[in-house]
């Protein structure tokens, strides 16, 4: 087994049909902590029923998926962007862009409770930024002071 920079973290969907493990091999692209951020876009809100969604971005090769039933599906909410979910319980698990094969975003809320209890303070802080801040709800979703704030998605102007 290769050396790892951090203990693997685990998560899955609400019904238990899909489970995953994320490893952090000793490689500059997979160091701990992963790229953490929050999205305030309308699609994430509609997809989850939440006002903001926490994600962490990793390389797909670091994720091991285990599923006793083939319930993982993807939905193309916008061109070349896919939201991965369990078709049995509806849990949003991933977001990925077709043009970025070395990146996958995993929803922080899908992590196992034990992982969140131990590492939630690190994995929920949007160190890498908050996106679609033009959708902030004053006094409610604009109160997290961590990370850069961007009007829209990655590459957009800072607020």
C-alpha positions in Angstrom: 0.0 0.0 0.0 1.3 3.4 -0.9 1.9 6.1 1.7 -1.1 8.4 2.4 -1.1 12.0 3.6 -4.4 11.5 5.6 -6.7 8.8 6.8 -9.3 7.9 4.1 -12.8 9.5 4.5 -16.1 7.8 3.8 -19.6 8.7 2.9 -22.7 7.6 0.9 -26.3 8.2 0.2 -29.3 8.3 2.6 -30.6 4.8 1.9 -27.2 3.1 2.0 -27.3 1.8 -1.6 -24.2 3.8 -2.5 -21.1 4.2 -0.3 -17.6 5.7 -1.1 -14.2 6.0 0.3 -11.8 8.8 -0.6 -8.1 8.1 -0.2 -5.3 10.7 0.0 -2.2 9.2 -1.6 1.1 11.0 -1.1 0.8 13.1 -4.3 0.7 16.9 -4.5 -2.7 16.7 -6.3 -4.3 14.7 -3.5 -3.0 16.3 -0.3 -5.1 16.9 2.7 -7.3 18.9 3.0 -9.1 18.8 -0.3 -10.3 21.9 -2.2 -13.4 22.9 -0.2 -16.0 25.4 -1.3 -19.6 26.4 -1.2 -22.0 27.0 -4.1 -25.0 29.4 -3.8 -26.2 28.9 -7.4 -29.9 28.4 -8.2 -29.3 24.8 -9.6 -27.6 23.6 -6.4 -30.5 25.2 -4.4 -33.2 23.5 -6.5 -31.3 20.2 -6.6 -30.9 20.0 -2.8 -33.6 22.1 -1.3 -30.8 23.9 0.6 -29.7 27.5 0.3 -26.1 26.6 -0.2 -24.2 23.4 -0.9 -20.7 22.5 0.5 -18.4 20.5 -1.8 -14.9 19.2 -1.8 -13.0 18.7 -5.1 -10.8 15.7 -5.6 -9.4 13.5 -8.4 -11.8 10.8 -9.4 -9.0 8.1 -9.1 -9.0 8.7 -5.3 -12.6 7.6 -4.9 -13.6 4.0 -4.5 -17.3 3.4 -5.0 -19.1 0.5 -3.5 -22.8 -0.2 -4.3 -24.7 -3.4 -3.8 -27.3 -2.1 -6.4 -26.6 0.0 -9.5 -28.5 3.1 -8.2 -25.9 5.9 -9.2 -27.2 8.1 -12.0 -26.2 11.4 -13.4 -28.4 14.3 -14.5 -27.1 17.0 -17.0 -28.6 20.1 -15.4 -26.6 22.3 -17.8 -24.5 21.5 -20.9 -21.5 19.2 -20.1 -22.1 19.4 -16.3 -23.4 16.4 -14.4 -25.0 16.0 -11.0 -24.5 12.4 -9.6 -27.2 11.0 -7.3 -28.8 7.9 -6.0 -31.9 7.1 -8.0 -33.4 5.2 -5.0 -33.3 7.9 -2.3 -32.3 11.0 -4.3 -29.1 12.0 -2.4 -26.9 14.4 -4.4 -23.4 12.9 -4.2 -21.3 14.6 -7.0 -21.0 17.3 -9.5 -18.6 17.1 -12.4 -17.8 18.9 -15.6 -17.2 17.0 -18.8 -14.1 19.1 -19.7 -12.4 18.5 -16.3 -11.7 14.7 -16.2 -9.3 15.1 -13.3 -11.8 16.7 -11.0 -15.0 15.6 -9.2 -16.9 17.5 -6.6 -18.4 15.5 -3.7 -21.1 16.9 -1.5 -19.7 17.4 2.0 -23.1 16.6 3.5 -22.9 13.0 2.1 -19.9 12.2 4.3 -20.4 9.7 7.1 -21.4 11.3 10.5 -18.2 10.0 12.1 -16.1 11.8 9.4 -18.0 15.0 9.9 -17.6 14.9 13.7 -13.9 14.4 13.3 -13.1 16.6 10.3 -16.2 18.7 9.6 -14.5 21.9 10.8 -11.9 21.4 8.0 -14.1 20.0 5.3 -17.0 22.5 5.7 -14.9 25.6 5.6 -14.9 27.1 2.1 -11.2 27.7 2.0 -11.2 27.6 -1.8 -14.1 30.0 -2.1 -17.8 30.7 -2.2 -19.4 30.8 -5.7 -22.5 32.4 -7.1 -22.4 35.0 -4.3 -24.7 37.3 -6.3 -27.4 34.9 -5.0 -26.6 35.6 -1.3 -29.5 36.0 1.0 -28.6 39.0 3.1 -27.9 38.2 6.7 -28.3 34.5 6.2 -26.1 32.9 3.5 -23.6 35.8 3.4 -22.3 35.4 6.9 -19.6 32.8 6.4 -16.4 34.9 6.4 -14.0 32.2 5.0 -12.7 31.9 1.5 -12.8 34.2 -1.5 -16.2 35.4 -2.7 -17.0 35.2 -6.4 -20.0 36.7 -8.2 -20.6 33.6 -10.3 -18.7 30.3 -10.8 -14.9 29.6 -10.9 -13.1 32.3 -12.8 -15.7 35.0 -12.2 -15.1 38.4 -10.6 -14.7 38.6 -6.8 -17.5 40.3 -4.9 
